[in-house]
Amino acid sequence: MRRLALLLAFGLAACQTAPHQKPDLTLPAAYEGPKGTATLAPQQLDRWWLQFNDPQLNGLEAQALANSPDANTAAARLLEANAAKNSQIAKTFPQGEGQGNLSRQHESNLGGASNSLIPVGGTTDTESIGLTVSWEVDLLGRLATQRKVAKAQYAEARFNIEGTLASLVANVADDYFVAKGLAIQLADQRETARIEANLQDVAQRKAVLGLEATSDADRVAADLSQAQAQVELLEAQLHDEQRQLLILVGHGIDPTASLPIQAQTDDPPAIPVAVPGDLLQRRPDVREADAHLRAQVGLDRLGHLAIFPTLTILPGLGASHVVEPGVSFIPPATLIPAQQSTSLGFWSLAAGLSIPVLDIPQLLYEAKADDARTQEAVIAYEKTVQTAFGEAENALVDLAASERAVAVLTDGESRARRASDAAHKRYAMGLGDITAALSAEQAWRTTQSALTAQRVQALRHAVQTYKALGGGWAFAASSAQTR
């Protein structure tokens, strides 16, 4: 008894150990990057792709959310998580089962005539019904904690699913803008091949007339072959990107011709106004880490409560009806065989007390392990918040830098284009040589390629920014369903 009392005292001390709580992380008031100018309502951030004003992108996102295997899997996982939550909560309420029996038994006398006053043999019909209940008395809050854990685990699963959907819509937009960049490069490269073909024709005619060396025509022919080879490579890359987009939106076996990509891009939308503190509510991964921490704190408490006794109330209720052979007495002294019936109702009330006497040392060690797991969850939450802050700030900085780079390259491209056009005109008129014309064209093509790449990069940075700020999922609806 002394050892039992000592173990219970240790258990009480362990249970009274304050569980780790979610750290009070104070994020900066503003990002170090440029301040945004576009004020978006929560619903606008939920469907951020509409800010690009691209009907084709809007259609692709709608298809992805409706038909994508990832979206359909997410929907099935959500149903599974909700059912698991309801099952766990239902287990915390009184449990029991109803039982019903119906039987008929016939007996025959195999020993001949009997002189017994009570009939030997006959048919006995039995009907019975009963209900047994097991109800744990929640003296220490164990059952209430189990319900909180179930809800927190459901929230964790839901926010993980929402993060999957946010990544899906971001991947669709990212691949879409990559495909548009490839389409632009392909159009530019085809134009380059056309110009090179014209140059080769001019160079050959000049060589025939003796106005130019045949080596110039060979040089242009070499450049033309490179341009044509690049066209082939870009066509293959664009095909691959179209196929990837079709898979993302749930139409992976459709022909790529069903997804035409226009060779043009628009500027990204204005940088949205963002406050770091919003990440704690907007980012699904931060919400997931928060729910995981709350669930682990509950599991930690359950681990400490496991060393205490469990009191269970066991009520029962039932009824039975039996019809069996018997005798009937007819005064003054006549007994005749007759069926007699008996109907009974009954109830019972019992209580059970379970004490983990020999399991207390093991349970104490498991409680310490729960403490460590809770501390790990605290650290994971802190890391998730810091990572979210870093991703959001870097995305805003990268987007602003891309927009400035686009502005610079746009001016440079227009200047290089004018210089290339002038050089080609001089060469065609015989006022310049092939080297000057090709050099000017190469400078323009290089600048144009850089501008296209930077435009696409700016659009992709915009996608990353909206995702980093916590857009792309039904924030209000999901938050309400996880409370």
C-alpha positions, 0 to 999 in steps of 0.5 A: 500500500505504501508503494501504491500511495507513493506511485499515486503521489508521483502521478499526481505531481506529473499530472499537475505539471503544466503542459506546454502552451503555444508560444506567443510569437510577436511578428514584426508590424511590417515587412522589410520589403516594399509596401503593397498598394492593392487592398484585397478582401479575404474573399479576393485573396481566396481566389487571387488568380482573378486579379490577373484578369486572364479568362483562360487562367480562371477557367483552368483554375475552375477545372482544377478545383472541380476535376483534378485528382488532387482536388478529388483526393482532398475531398475524399480525405476531408470526408474521412477526417470528418468521419474519424472526428465524429467517431472519436467524439461519439466514443466519449459518450455512454456506450452500450448495446441492445440484445434480443433473443428468440428461441424455441426448444422442443423436448420429447420423453424417450423413457415411455410413460411418466407418472410425474405430475409435471409434463415431461417434454413439450415446446418452450418458447423464449423471448428476451430483450435487454440493454446494457450501458457503459458510462464513464464518469468524467470526473477529471475531464478526460472525456472532454479532453478527448473531444478537444483532441478529436476536433484539433486533429480534424482541424489539423487534417483539414488545414493540411488539405487546404494547403494541398488545394492552395498548392494546386491552384498555385501550380496551375498558375505557375505552369500556365505562365511558364507555358505562355513564356515558352509560347512567346519564345517559340514565336520569337524563335520562329520570327528569328528563323524567318529573318535568318532565312531572308538574310540567307537569301540576300547573302546568296544573291550578293554572293552570286553577283560577286558583291559579297563573299560566300562565307557570309552566306554560309555564316547566315545558313549556320545561324538559320540552322540553330534557329530552326533547331531551337524552334524544335526544342521549344515546341517540345518544351511547350508540348510538355508544359501543356501536358502537365497543365492538362494533368493538373486540371484533370484532363491528362489524356486530352490532346494538347491542341485542346489547350492553346496557349497565347504568345503574350503576357500581361503585367502582374497585378499590383502588390497586395497590402500585407501585414505579417500578423495575418499569416497566423490566420491566413496560412494553412500550414501555420493553422495546421501547425497550430492545430497539431500543437493543440492536439498534442497538448490534449494528448499530453494531458490525457497521458497524465490523466491515464494514471488515475482511476476510471469510474464507470457506471453500468446500468442495465434494463431488460424483459423476457417472456417464456412459454413452457409446458406446465399443468393447470389445476381444476378444483377439487383435485384435477391436474391437466397439462397446459402451457404456462407463460411467464413475463419478467422485467428487470433492471440492474445498476452497477459501478466499476472502478479501474485502477492501473496499479501495476501500470503506473511506472509505465504510464509515468514514462509515457507521460514524459514522452508526451511532454517531449512530443509536446515540446517538439510540436511547440518548436515545429509551430515556431519554425512554421511561423518563421518559415511563413514570414520568410517566404512571404517577405522574400516573395514580396521583395522578389516581385517588386524586383521583377517589376523593376527589372521588367520596366528596365528591360522593356526600354532596352528591348525597344531600343535594341529593336530599333537598332536591329531594324536599322542595321538590316535596312542598311544591309539590304540597301548595300550600305552595311555589312552582314556582321553589323546586321547580325550583331544588332539582331543578336543584341535585340534577340538577347534583350527580347529573350531576357524581357520575356523571361523576366515578364514570366518570372514576374508573373510567377513571383506574383503567384508565389506572393499570393500563395505565401500570403495565404491565398488560394483556399476558402479561408472563412469557410474552413475556419468556421468548420474547424471550430 
